Amino acid sequence: MAERQVTVESEVGLHARPAATFVQTAAKAPLDVTVAKGGGQPVNAKSILAVLSLDVRKGDTVVIKAEGEGADEILDQLALIAAAP
C-alpha cells in the first residue's frame, strides 16, 4: 500500500473541475485508489460523488492511497492534481 499526504491549494478545493480531473485520473488506474480528508474515512477516488462528499477546501489535507503495481505512479499524478493552485 502506497500513500501520499497532500495539502489542497486550489481556490475551489477538490470540487468542480479539480475533482473531475482527479477522478478521471484515478479511474485510469487498474488499482483500488482511495482518498480521505484529514484523518477521516477513505472513499473511492474513482467516484465523483464520493470525492465531492468529502467537502475538501483550500488548505485541507488529503491522504491518497493505492495498492498494486503502478501505485506510486498514479499517486504522484493525483498528488499533483490535488496540490495544484
PDB file with one MODEL, atoms N, CA, C and O in Angstrom:
MODEL        1
ATOM      1  N   MET A   1       0.861  -1.181   0.000  1.00  0.00           N
ATOM      2  CA  MET A   1       0.000   0.000   0.000  1.00  0.00           C
ATOM      3  C   MET A   1       0.901   1.236   0.000  1.00  0.00           C
ATOM      4  O   MET A   1       1.779   1.384   0.850  1.00  0.00           O
ATOM      5  N   ALA A   2       0.667   2.099  -0.952  1.00  0.00           N
ATOM      6  CA  ALA A   2       1.415   3.354  -1.045  1.00  0.00           C
ATOM      7  C   ALA A   2       0.457   4.494  -0.720  1.00  0.00           C
ATOM      8  O   ALA A   2      -0.750   4.383  -0.938  1.00  0.00           O
ATOM      9  N   GLU A   3       0.992   5.572  -0.206  1.00  0.00           N
ATOM     10  CA  GLU A   3       0.130   6.724   0.096  1.00  0.00           C
ATOM     11  C   GLU A   3       0.877   8.030  -0.041  1.00  0.00           C
ATOM     12  O   GLU A   3       2.104   8.095   0.039  1.00  0.00           O
ATOM     13  N   ARG A   4       0.082   9.077  -0.253  1.00  0.00           N
ATOM     14  CA  ARG A   4       0.595  10.443  -0.319  1.00  0.00           C
ATOM     15  C   ARG A   4      -0.307  11.324   0.546  1.00  0.00           C
ATOM     16  O   ARG A   4      -1.529  11.176   0.540  1.00  0.00           O
ATOM     17  N   GLN A   5       0.304  12.226   1.275  1.00  0.00           N
ATOM     18  CA  GLN A   5      -0.443  13.227   2.032  1.00  0.00           C
ATOM     19  C   GLN A   5      -0.198  14.560   1.338  1.00  0.00           C
ATOM     20  O   GLN A   5       0.946  14.964   1.130  1.00  0.00           O
ATOM     21  N   VAL A   6      -1.292  15.241   0.981  1.00  0.00           N
ATOM     22  CA  VAL A   6      -1.188  16.441   0.159  1.00  0.00           C
ATOM     23  C   VAL A   6      -2.072  17.546   0.730  1.00  0.00           C
ATOM     24  O   VAL A   6      -3.189  17.286   1.179  1.00  0.00           O
ATOM     25  N   THR A   7      -1.571  18.773   0.711  1.00  0.00           N
ATOM     26  CA  THR A   7      -2.386  19.928   1.060  1.00  0.00           C
ATOM     27  C   THR A   7      -2.994  20.483  -0.221  1.00  0.00           C
ATOM     28  O   THR A   7      -2.282  20.758  -1.187  1.00  0.00           O
ATOM     29  N   VAL A   8      -4.303  20.643  -0.222  1.00  0.00           N
ATOM     30  CA  VAL A   8      -5.028  21.123  -1.398  1.00  0.00           C
ATOM     31  C   VAL A   8      -4.837  22.631  -1.517  1.00  0.00           C
ATOM     32  O   VAL A   8      -5.068  23.367  -0.557  1.00  0.00           O
ATOM     33  N   GLU A   9      -4.415  23.091  -2.691  1.00  0.00           N
ATOM     34  CA  GLU A   9      -4.098  24.503  -2.894  1.00  0.00           C
ATOM     35  C   GLU A   9      -5.079  25.240  -3.803  1.00  0.00           C
ATOM     36  O   GLU A   9      -5.035  26.467  -3.884  1.00  0.00           O
ATOM     37  N   SER A  10      -5.952  24.522  -4.479  1.00  0.00           N
ATOM     38  CA  SER A  10      -6.909  25.162  -5.383  1.00  0.00           C
ATOM     39  C   SER A  10      -7.883  26.039  -4.601  1.00  0.00           C
ATOM     40  O   SER A  10      -8.331  25.671  -3.516  1.00  0.00           O
ATOM     41  N   GLU A  11      -8.201  27.190  -5.158  1.00  0.00           N
ATOM     42  CA  GLU A  11      -9.157  28.107  -4.522  1.00  0.00           C
ATOM     43  C   GLU A  11     -10.518  27.456  -4.293  1.00  0.00           C
ATOM     44  O   GLU A  11     -11.221  27.799  -3.343  1.00  0.00           O
ATOM     45  N   VAL A  12     -10.892  26.511  -5.169  1.00  0.00           N
ATOM     46  CA  VAL A  12     -12.195  25.840  -5.039  1.00  0.00           C
ATOM     47  C   VAL A  12     -12.068  24.512  -4.319  1.00  0.00           C
ATOM     48  O   VAL A  12     -13.041  23.763  -4.234  1.00  0.00           O
ATOM     49  N   GLY A  13     -10.898  24.208  -3.804  1.00  0.00           N
ATOM     50  CA  GLY A  13     -10.692  22.939  -3.128  1.00  0.00           C
ATOM     51  C   GLY A  13     -10.718  21.797  -4.122  1.00  0.00           C
ATOM     52  O   GLY A  13     -10.310  21.950  -5.273  1.00  0.00           O
ATOM     53  N   LEU A  14     -11.199  20.658  -3.672  1.00  0.00           N
ATOM     54  CA  LEU A  14     -11.302  19.495  -4.556  1.00  0.00           C
ATOM     55  C   LEU A  14     -12.759  19.373  -4.979  1.00  0.00           C
ATOM     56  O   LEU A  14     -13.443  18.399  -4.664  1.00  0.00           O
ATOM     57  N   HIS A  15     -13.210  20.395  -5.706  1.00  0.00           N
ATOM     58  CA  HIS A  15     -14.584  20.489  -6.195  1.00  0.00           C
ATOM     59  C   HIS A  15     -14.538  20.827  -7.680  1.00  0.00           C
ATOM     60  O   HIS A  15     -13.496  21.214  -8.208  1.00  0.00           O
ATOM     61  N   ALA A  16     -15.656  20.680  -8.331  1.00  0.00           N
ATOM     62  CA  ALA A  16     -15.825  21.063  -9.732  1.00  0.00           C
ATOM     63  C   ALA A  16     -14.735  20.468 -10.622  1.00  0.00           C
ATOM     64  O   ALA A  16     -14.526  19.255 -10.630  1.00  0.00           O
ATOM     65  N   ARG A  17     -14.056  21.312 -11.357  1.00  0.00           N
ATOM     66  CA  ARG A  17     -13.063  20.836 -12.330  1.00  0.00           C
ATOM     67  C   ARG A  17     -11.905  20.066 -11.692  1.00  0.00           C
ATOM     68  O   ARG A  17     -11.540  19.012 -12.212  1.00  0.00           O
ATOM     69  N   PRO A  18     -11.306  20.539 -10.588  1.00  0.00           N
ATOM     70  CA  PRO A  18     -10.223  19.744  -9.992  1.00  0.00           C
ATOM     71  C   PRO A  18     -10.688  18.344  -9.570  1.00  0.00           C
ATOM     72  O   PRO A  18      -9.953  17.369  -9.726  1.00  0.00           O
ATOM     73  N   ALA A  19     -11.897  18.250  -9.041  1.00  0.00           N
ATOM     74  CA  ALA A  19     -12.421  16.938  -8.629  1.00  0.00           C
ATOM     75  C   ALA A  19     -12.631  16.042  -9.845  1.00  0.00           C
ATOM     76  O   ALA A  19     -12.313  14.854  -9.798  1.00  0.00           O
ATOM     77  N   ALA A  20     -13.156  16.592 -10.918  1.00  0.00           N
ATOM     78  CA  ALA A  20     -13.387  15.807 -12.136  1.00  0.00           C
ATOM     79  C   ALA A  20     -12.065  15.288 -12.694  1.00  0.00           C
ATOM     80  O   ALA A  20     -11.969  14.124 -13.083  1.00  0.00           O
ATOM     81  N   THR A  21     -11.055  16.138 -12.736  1.00  0.00           N
ATOM     82  CA  THR A  21      -9.739  15.724 -13.225  1.00  0.00           C
ATOM     83  C   THR A  21      -9.138  14.657 -12.320  1.00  0.00           C
ATOM     84  O   THR A  21      -8.555  13.685 -12.800  1.00  0.00           O
ATOM     85  N   PHE A  22      -9.282  14.839 -11.010  1.00  0.00           N
ATOM     86  CA  PHE A  22      -8.783  13.887 -10.017  1.00  0.00           C
ATOM     87  C   PHE A  22      -9.424  12.511 -10.235  1.00  0.00           C
ATOM     88  O   PHE A  22      -8.724  11.501 -10.296  1.00  0.00           O
ATOM     89  N   VAL A  23     -10.747  12.477 -10.351  1.00  0.00           N
ATOM     90  CA  VAL A  23     -11.496  11.222 -10.515  1.00  0.00           C
ATOM     91  C   VAL A  23     -11.155  10.565 -11.856  1.00  0.00           C
ATOM     92  O   VAL A  23     -10.953   9.352 -11.909  1.00  0.00           O
ATOM     93  N   GLN A  24     -11.089  11.339 -12.931  1.00  0.00           N
ATOM     94  CA  GLN A  24     -10.749  10.784 -14.243  1.00  0.00           C
ATOM     95  C   GLN A  24      -9.356  10.152 -14.230  1.00  0.00           C
ATOM     96  O   GLN A  24      -9.141   9.097 -14.827  1.00  0.00           O
ATOM     97  N   THR A  25      -8.426  10.794 -13.558  1.00  0.00           N
ATOM     98  CA  THR A  25      -7.066  10.264 -13.472  1.00  0.00           C
ATOM     99  C   THR A  25      -7.049   8.982 -12.651  1.00  0.00           C
ATOM    100  O   THR A  25      -6.415   8.004 -13.048  1.00  0.00           O
ATOM    101  N   ALA A  26      -7.736   8.973 -11.515  1.00  0.00           N
ATOM    102  CA  ALA A  26      -7.804   7.770 -10.676  1.00  0.00           C
ATOM    103  C   ALA A  26      -8.450   6.613 -11.434  1.00  0.00           C
ATOM    104  O   ALA A  26      -8.025   5.466 -11.303  1.00  0.00           O
ATOM    105  N   ALA A  27      -9.471   6.914 -12.221  1.00  0.00           N
ATOM    106  CA  ALA A  27     -10.212   5.880 -12.951  1.00  0.00           C
ATOM    107  C   ALA A  27      -9.369   5.195 -14.023  1.00  0.00           C
ATOM    108  O   ALA A  27      -9.679   4.075 -14.431  1.00  0.00           O
ATOM    109  N   LYS A  28      -8.319   5.849 -14.477  1.00  0.00           N
ATOM    110  CA  LYS A  28      -7.444   5.264 -15.493  1.00  0.00           C
ATOM    111  C   LYS A  28      -6.589   4.135 -14.925  1.00  0.00           C
ATOM    112  O   LYS A  28      -6.081   3.303 -15.676  1.00  0.00           O
ATOM    113  N   ALA A  29      -6.430   4.103 -13.611  1.00  0.00           N
ATOM    114  CA  ALA A  29      -5.557   3.110 -12.978  1.00  0.00           C
ATOM    115  C   ALA A  29      -6.344   1.835 -12.664  1.00  0.00           C
ATOM    116  O   ALA A  29      -7.444   1.903 -12.115  1.00  0.00           O
ATOM    117  N   PRO A  30      -5.784   0.680 -13.009  1.00  0.00           N
ATOM    118  CA  PRO A  30      -6.452  -0.580 -12.677  1.00  0.00           C
ATOM    119  C   PRO A  30      -6.148  -0.997 -11.236  1.00  0.00           C
ATOM    120  O   PRO A  30      -5.800  -2.146 -10.967  1.00  0.00           O
ATOM    121  N   LEU A  31      -6.287  -0.045 -10.323  1.00  0.00           N
ATOM    122  CA  LEU A  31      -5.961  -0.254  -8.909  1.00  0.00           C
ATOM    123  C   LEU A  31      -7.104   0.247  -8.041  1.00  0.00           C
ATOM    124  O   LEU A  31      -7.953   1.015  -8.494  1.00  0.00           O
ATOM    125  N   ASP A  32      -7.116  -0.191  -6.794  1.00  0.00           N
ATOM    126  CA  ASP A  32      -8.017   0.413  -5.817  1.00  0.00           C
ATOM    127  C   ASP A  32      -7.346   1.691  -5.339  1.00  0.00           C
ATOM    128  O   ASP A  32      -6.217   1.661  -4.850  1.00  0.00           O
ATOM    129  N   VAL A  33      -8.044   2.817  -5.481  1.00  0.00           N
ATOM    130  CA  VAL A  33      -7.496   4.113  -5.086  1.00  0.00           C
ATOM    131  C   VAL A  33      -8.518   4.770  -4.167  1.00  0.00           C
ATOM    132  O   VAL A  33      -9.700   4.859  -4.499  1.00  0.00           O
ATOM    133  N   THR A  34      -8.051   5.230  -3.004  1.00  0.00           N
ATOM    134  CA  THR A  34      -8.938   5.918  -2.068  1.00  0.00           C
ATOM    135  C   THR A  34      -8.370   7.281  -1.720  1.00  0.00           C
ATOM    136  O   THR A  34      -7.179   7.543  -1.889  1.00  0.00           O
ATOM    137  N   VAL A  35      -9.254   8.147  -1.229  1.00  0.00           N
ATOM    138  CA  VAL A  35      -8.843   9.465  -0.762  1.00  0.00           C
ATOM    139  C   VAL A  35      -9.633   9.763   0.510  1.00  0.00           C
ATOM    140  O   VAL A  35     -10.816   9.438   0.609  1.00  0.00           O
ATOM    141  N   ALA A  36      -8.970  10.380   1.472  1.00  0.00           N
ATOM    142  CA  ALA A  36      -9.612  10.750   2.727  1.00  0.00           C
ATOM    143  C   ALA A  36      -9.213  12.172   3.085  1.00  0.00           C
ATOM    144  O   ALA A  36      -8.094  12.601   2.803  1.00  0.00           O
ATOM    145  N   LYS A  37     -10.117  12.888   3.697  1.00  0.00           N
ATOM    146  CA  LYS A  37      -9.837  14.246   4.175  1.00  0.00           C
ATOM    147  C   LYS A  37      -9.309  14.133   5.597  1.00  0.00           C
ATOM    148  O   LYS A  37      -9.965  13.573   6.474  1.00  0.00           O
ATOM    149  N   GLY A  38      -8.104  14.679   5.812  1.00  0.00           N
ATOM    150  CA  GLY A  38      -7.512  14.616   7.141  1.00  0.00           C
ATOM    151  C   GLY A  38      -7.431  13.173   7.626  1.00  0.00           C
ATOM    152  O   GLY A  38      -6.925  12.304   6.917  1.00  0.00           O
ATOM    153  N   GLY A  39      -7.923  12.923   8.819  1.00  0.00           N
ATOM    154  CA  GLY A  39      -7.915  11.569   9.364  1.00  0.00           C
ATOM    155  C   GLY A  39      -9.242  10.864   9.169  1.00  0.00           C
ATOM    156  O   GLY A  39      -9.525   9.874   9.844  1.00  0.00           O
ATOM    157  N   GLY A  40     -10.061  11.366   8.249  1.00  0.00           N
ATOM    158  CA  GLY A  40     -11.395  10.820   8.040  1.00  0.00           C
ATOM    159  C   GLY A  40     -11.433   9.495   7.311  1.00  0.00           C
ATOM    160  O   GLY A  40     -10.403   8.915   6.966  1.00  0.00           O
ATOM    161  N   GLN A  41     -12.643   9.037   7.089  1.00  0.00           N
ATOM    162  CA  GLN A  41     -12.897   7.775   6.414  1.00  0.00           C
ATOM    163  C   GLN A  41     -12.550   7.888   4.929  1.00  0.00           C
ATOM    164  O   GLN A  41     -12.965   8.845   4.276  1.00  0.00           O
ATOM    165  N   PRO A  42     -11.799   6.933   4.385  1.00  0.00           N
ATOM    166  CA  PRO A  42     -11.464   6.982   2.960  1.00  0.00           C
ATOM    167  C   PRO A  42     -12.665   6.644   2.081  1.00  0.00           C
ATOM    168  O   PRO A  42     -13.539   5.862   2.457  1.00  0.00           O
ATOM    169  N   VAL A  43     -12.679   7.263   0.893  1.00  0.00           N
ATOM    170  CA  VAL A  43     -13.723   6.999  -0.097  1.00  0.00           C
ATOM    171  C   VAL A  43     -13.062   6.595  -1.404  1.00  0.00           C
ATOM    172  O   VAL A  43     -11.861   6.791  -1.590  1.00  0.00           O
ATOM    173  N   ASN A  44     -13.840   6.040  -2.293  1.00  0.00           N
ATOM    174  CA  ASN A  44     -13.373   5.620  -3.604  1.00  0.00           C
ATOM    175  C   ASN A  44     -12.982   6.851  -4.425  1.00  0.00           C
ATOM    176  O   ASN A  44     -13.821   7.705  -4.709  1.00  0.00           O
ATOM    177  N   ALA A  45     -11.717   6.935  -4.800  1.00  0.00           N
ATOM    178  CA  ALA A  45     -11.224   8.094  -5.559  1.00  0.00           C
ATOM    179  C   ALA A  45     -11.695   8.087  -7.007  1.00  0.00           C
ATOM    180  O   ALA A  45     -11.456   9.046  -7.741  1.00  0.00           O
ATOM    181  N   LYS A  46     -12.362   7.016  -7.425  1.00  0.00           N
ATOM    182  CA  LYS A  46     -12.864   6.918  -8.796  1.00  0.00           C
ATOM    183  C   LYS A  46     -14.329   7.336  -8.895  1.00  0.00           C
ATOM    184  O   LYS A  46     -14.927   7.277  -9.970  1.00  0.00           O
ATOM    185  N   SER A  47     -14.899   7.755  -7.776  1.00  0.00           N
ATOM    186  CA  SER A  47     -16.306   8.160  -7.733  1.00  0.00           C
ATOM    187  C   SER A  47     -16.409   9.664  -7.494  1.00  0.00           C
ATOM    188  O   SER A  47     -15.986  10.155  -6.447  1.00  0.00           O
ATOM    189  N   ILE A  48     -16.967  10.397  -8.458  1.00  0.00           N
ATOM    190  CA  ILE A  48     -17.088  11.846  -8.309  1.00  0.00           C
ATOM    191  C   ILE A  48     -17.954  12.199  -7.111  1.00  0.00           C
ATOM    192  O   ILE A  48     -17.641  13.140  -6.381  1.00  0.00           O
ATOM    193  N   LEU A  49     -19.034  11.462  -6.897  1.00  0.00           N
ATOM    194  CA  LEU A  49     -19.907  11.763  -5.757  1.00  0.00           C
ATOM    195  C   LEU A  49     -19.198  11.523  -4.437  1.00  0.00           C
ATOM    196  O   LEU A  49     -19.367  12.295  -3.492  1.00  0.00           O
ATOM    197  N   ALA A  50     -18.402  10.458  -4.360  1.00  0.00           N
ATOM    198  CA  ALA A  50     -17.666  10.170  -3.135  1.00  0.00           C
ATOM    199  C   ALA A  50     -16.632  11.261  -2.850  1.00  0.00           C
ATOM    200  O   ALA A  50     -16.503  11.721  -1.716  1.00  0.00           O
ATOM    201  N   VAL A  51     -15.904  11.668  -3.881  1.00  0.00           N
ATOM    202  CA  VAL A  51     -14.876  12.708  -3.715  1.00  0.00           C
ATOM    203  C   VAL A  51     -15.520  14.032  -3.311  1.00  0.00           C
ATOM    204  O   VAL A  51     -15.036  14.707  -2.403  1.00  0.00           O
ATOM    205  N   LEU A  52     -16.603  14.404  -3.978  1.00  0.00           N
ATOM    206  CA  LEU A  52     -17.285  15.656  -3.637  1.00  0.00           C
ATOM    207  C   LEU A  52     -17.854  15.620  -2.218  1.00  0.00           C
ATOM    208  O   LEU A  52     -17.928  16.652  -1.551  1.00  0.00           O
ATOM    209  N   SER A  53     -18.257  14.430  -1.758  1.00  0.00           N
ATOM    210  CA  SER A  53     -18.837  14.313  -0.418  1.00  0.00           C
ATOM    211  C   SER A  53     -17.827  14.631   0.684  1.00  0.00           C
ATOM    212  O   SER A  53     -18.217  14.914   1.817  1.00  0.00           O
ATOM    213  N   LEU A  54     -16.545  14.587   0.365  1.00  0.00           N
ATOM    214  CA  LEU A  54     -15.516  14.913   1.357  1.00  0.00           C
ATOM    215  C   LEU A  54     -15.483  16.400   1.692  1.00  0.00           C
ATOM    216  O   LEU A  54     -14.980  16.792   2.745  1.00  0.00           O
ATOM    217  N   ASP A  55     -16.017  17.226   0.797  1.00  0.00           N
ATOM    218  CA  ASP A  55     -16.048  18.676   1.001  1.00  0.00           C
ATOM    219  C   ASP A  55     -14.647  19.233   1.297  1.00  0.00           C
ATOM    220  O   ASP A  55     -14.439  19.953   2.273  1.00  0.00           O
ATOM    221  N   VAL A  56     -13.704  18.881   0.431  1.00  0.00           N
ATOM    222  CA  VAL A  56     -12.312  19.318   0.601  1.00  0.00           C
ATOM    223  C   VAL A  56     -12.172  20.748   0.117  1.00  0.00           C
ATOM    224  O   VAL A  56     -12.546  21.076  -1.009  1.00  0.00           O
ATOM    225  N   ARG A  57     -11.631  21.596   0.979  1.00  0.00           N
ATOM    226  CA  ARG A  57     -11.447  23.017   0.674  1.00  0.00           C
ATOM    227  C   ARG A  57      -9.960  23.372   0.651  1.00  0.00           C
ATOM    228  O   ARG A  57      -9.111  22.596   1.091  1.00  0.00           O
ATOM    229  N   LYS A  58      -9.672  24.547   0.136  1.00  0.00           N
ATOM    230  CA  LYS A  58      -8.290  25.023   0.091  1.00  0.00           C
ATOM    231  C   LYS A  58      -7.689  24.970   1.496  1.00  0.00           C
ATOM    232  O   LYS A  58      -8.293  25.426   2.467  1.00  0.00           O
ATOM    233  N   GLY A  59      -6.487  24.401   1.576  1.00  0.00           N
ATOM    234  CA  GLY A  59      -5.779  24.290   2.850  1.00  0.00           C
ATOM    235  C   GLY A  59      -6.011  22.976   3.573  1.00  0.00           C
ATOM    236  O   GLY A  59      -5.279  22.645   4.506  1.00  0.00           O
ATOM    237  N   ASP A  60      -7.034  22.215   3.151  1.00  0.00           N
ATOM    238  CA  ASP A  60      -7.273  20.905   3.761  1.00  0.00           C
ATOM    239  C   ASP A  60      -6.202  19.923   3.306  1.00  0.00           C
ATOM    240  O   ASP A  60      -5.629  20.061   2.225  1.00  0.00           O
ATOM    241  N   THR A  61      -5.946  18.936   4.146  1.00  0.00           N
ATOM    242  CA  THR A  61      -5.012  17.873   3.815  1.00  0.00           C
ATOM    243  C   THR A  61      -5.792  16.627   3.433  1.00  0.00           C
ATOM    244  O   THR A  61      -6.756  16.257   4.103  1.00  0.00           O
ATOM    245  N   VAL A  62      -5.370  15.984   2.354  1.00  0.00           N
ATOM    246  CA  VAL A  62      -5.974  14.716   1.952  1.00  0.00           C
ATOM    247  C   VAL A  62      -4.903  13.635   1.957  1.00  0.00           C
ATOM    248  O   VAL A  62      -3.721  13.902   1.738  1.00  0.00           O
ATOM    249  N   VAL A  63      -5.347  12.410   2.213  1.00  0.00           N
ATOM    250  CA  VAL A  63      -4.465  11.250   2.150  1.00  0.00           C
ATOM    251  C   VAL A  63      -4.986  10.370   1.021  1.00  0.00           C
ATOM    252  O   VAL A  63      -6.131   9.918   1.044  1.00  0.00           O
ATOM    253  N   ILE A  64      -4.130  10.136   0.037  1.00  0.00           N
ATOM    254  CA  ILE A  64      -4.484   9.335  -1.129  1.00  0.00           C
ATOM    255  C   ILE A  64      -3.711   8.023  -1.023  1.00  0.00           C
ATOM    256  O   ILE A  64      -2.501   8.023  -0.799  1.00  0.00           O
ATOM    257  N   LYS A  65      -4.428   6.898  -1.186  1.00  0.00           N
ATOM    258  CA  LYS A  65      -3.790   5.586  -1.082  1.00  0.00           C
ATOM    259  C   LYS A  65      -4.130   4.739  -2.298  1.00  0.00           C
ATOM    260  O   LYS A  65      -5.213   4.842  -2.874  1.00  0.00           O
ATOM    261  N   ALA A  66      -3.170   3.896  -2.669  1.00  0.00           N
ATOM    262  CA  ALA A  66      -3.378   2.948  -3.767  1.00  0.00           C
ATOM    263  C   ALA A  66      -2.546   1.712  -3.479  1.00  0.00           C
ATOM    264  O   ALA A  66      -1.511   1.767  -2.815  1.00  0.00           O
ATOM    265  N   GLU A  67      -3.032   0.598  -4.001  1.00  0.00           N
ATOM    266  CA  GLU A  67      -2.310  -0.653  -3.801  1.00  0.00           C
ATOM    267  C   GLU A  67      -2.209  -1.388  -5.124  1.00  0.00           C
ATOM    268  O   GLU A  67      -3.185  -1.500  -5.867  1.00  0.00           O
ATOM    269  N   GLY A  68      -1.022  -1.885  -5.407  1.00  0.00           N
ATOM    270  CA  GLY A  68      -0.808  -2.664  -6.612  1.00  0.00           C
ATOM    271  C   GLY A  68       0.301  -2.082  -7.466  1.00  0.00           C
ATOM    272  O   GLY A  68       0.885  -1.048  -7.141  1.00  0.00           O
ATOM    273  N   GLU A  69       0.578  -2.768  -8.564  1.00  0.00           N
ATOM    274  CA  GLU A  69       1.622  -2.333  -9.484  1.00  0.00           C
ATOM    275  C   GLU A  69       1.247  -0.992 -10.105  1.00  0.00           C
ATOM    276  O   GLU A  69       0.154  -0.840 -10.649  1.00  0.00           O
ATOM    277  N   GLY A  70       2.139  -0.035 -10.024  1.00  0.00           N
ATOM    278  CA  GLY A  70       1.889   1.299 -10.564  1.00  0.00           C
ATOM    279  C   GLY A  70       1.289   2.259  -9.553  1.00  0.00           C
ATOM    280  O   GLY A  70       0.927   3.381  -9.907  1.00  0.00           O
ATOM    281  N   ALA A  71       1.178   1.839  -8.301  1.00  0.00           N
ATOM    282  CA  ALA A  71       0.562   2.682  -7.272  1.00  0.00           C
ATOM    283  C   ALA A  71       1.304   4.000  -7.085  1.00  0.00           C
ATOM    284  O   ALA A  71       0.684   5.060  -6.991  1.00  0.00           O
ATOM    285  N   ASP A  72       2.628   3.933  -7.031  1.00  0.00           N
ATOM    286  CA  ASP A  72       3.397   5.169  -6.828  1.00  0.00           C
ATOM    287  C   ASP A  72       3.189   6.148  -7.979  1.00  0.00           C
ATOM    288  O   ASP A  72       3.098   7.357  -7.768  1.00  0.00           O
ATOM    289  N   GLU A  73       3.116   5.624  -9.177  1.00  0.00           N
ATOM    290  CA  GLU A  73       2.929   6.471 -10.355  1.00  0.00           C
ATOM    291  C   GLU A  73       1.583   7.206 -10.321  1.00  0.00           C
ATOM    292  O   GLU A  73       1.528   8.416 -10.540  1.00  0.00           O
ATOM    293  N   ILE A  74       0.512   6.478 -10.050  1.00  0.00           N
ATOM    294  CA  ILE A  74      -0.811   7.114 -10.018  1.00  0.00           C
ATOM    295  C   ILE A  74      -0.921   8.076  -8.839  1.00  0.00           C
ATOM    296  O   ILE A  74      -1.550   9.128  -8.955  1.00  0.00           O
ATOM    297  N   LEU A  75      -0.313   7.726  -7.708  1.00  0.00           N
ATOM    298  CA  LEU A  75      -0.356   8.625  -6.559  1.00  0.00           C
ATOM    299  C   LEU A  75       0.399   9.919  -6.833  1.00  0.00           C
ATOM    300  O   LEU A  75      -0.024  10.986  -6.387  1.00  0.00           O
ATOM    301  N   ASP A  76       1.498   9.838  -7.552  1.00  0.00           N
ATOM    302  CA  ASP A  76       2.227  11.053  -7.918  1.00  0.00           C
ATOM    303  C   ASP A  76       1.351  11.961  -8.782  1.00  0.00           C
ATOM    304  O   ASP A  76       1.322  13.176  -8.586  1.00  0.00           O
ATOM    305  N   GLN A  77       0.640  11.363  -9.736  1.00  0.00           N
ATOM    306  CA  GLN A  77      -0.238  12.147 -10.612  1.00  0.00           C
ATOM    307  C   GLN A  77      -1.389  12.795  -9.819  1.00  0.00           C
ATOM    308  O   GLN A  77      -1.708  13.968 -10.013  1.00  0.00           O
ATOM    309  N   LEU A  78      -1.993  12.017  -8.935  1.00  0.00           N
ATOM    310  CA  LEU A  78      -3.118  12.541  -8.140  1.00  0.00           C
ATOM    311  C   LEU A  78      -2.653  13.607  -7.159  1.00  0.00           C
ATOM    312  O   LEU A  78      -3.372  14.573  -6.905  1.00  0.00           O
ATOM    313  N   ALA A  79      -1.468  13.440  -6.611  1.00  0.00           N
ATOM    314  CA  ALA A  79      -0.937  14.444  -5.683  1.00  0.00           C
ATOM    315  C   ALA A  79      -0.713  15.774  -6.396  1.00  0.00           C
ATOM    316  O   ALA A  79      -0.978  16.834  -5.828  1.00  0.00           O
ATOM    317  N   LEU A  80      -0.229  15.725  -7.631  1.00  0.00           N
ATOM    318  CA  LEU A  80      -0.041  16.955  -8.415  1.00  0.00           C
ATOM    319  C   LEU A  80      -1.363  17.663  -8.673  1.00  0.00           C
ATOM    320  O   LEU A  80      -1.442  18.889  -8.596  1.00  0.00           O
ATOM    321  N   ILE A  81      -2.397  16.895  -8.977  1.00  0.00           N
ATOM    322  CA  ILE A  81      -3.721  17.492  -9.210  1.00  0.00           C
ATOM    323  C   ILE A  81      -4.241  18.117  -7.927  1.00  0.00           C
ATOM    324  O   ILE A  81      -4.735  19.244  -7.943  1.00  0.00           O
ATOM    325  N   ALA A  82      -4.137  17.402  -6.822  1.00  0.00           N
ATOM    326  CA  ALA A  82      -4.665  17.912  -5.556  1.00  0.00           C
ATOM    327  C   ALA A  82      -3.907  19.144  -5.074  1.00  0.00           C
ATOM    328  O   ALA A  82      -4.495  20.027  -4.450  1.00  0.00           O
ATOM    329  N   ALA A  83      -2.622  19.212  -5.355  1.00  0.00           N
ATOM    330  CA  ALA A  83      -1.794  20.331  -4.870  1.00  0.00           C
ATOM    331  C   ALA A  83      -1.766  21.515  -5.819  1.00  0.00           C
ATOM    332  O   ALA A  83      -1.221  22.563  -5.473  1.00  0.00           O
ATOM    333  N   ALA A  84      -2.339  21.375  -7.006  1.00  0.00           N
ATOM    334  CA  ALA A  84      -2.289  22.466  -7.984  1.00  0.00           C
ATOM    335  C   ALA A  84      -3.102  23.668  -7.512  1.00  0.00           C
ATOM    336  O   ALA A  84      -4.223  23.511  -7.027  1.00  0.00           O
ATOM    337  N   PRO A  85      -2.538  24.871  -7.653  1.00  0.00           N
ATOM    338  CA  PRO A  85      -3.276  26.080  -7.230  1.00  0.00           C
ATOM    339  C   PRO A  85      -4.425  26.419  -8.163  1.00  0.00           C
ATOM    340  O   PRO A  85      -5.133  27.401  -7.940  1.00  0.00           O
TER     341      PRO A  85
ENDMDL
END
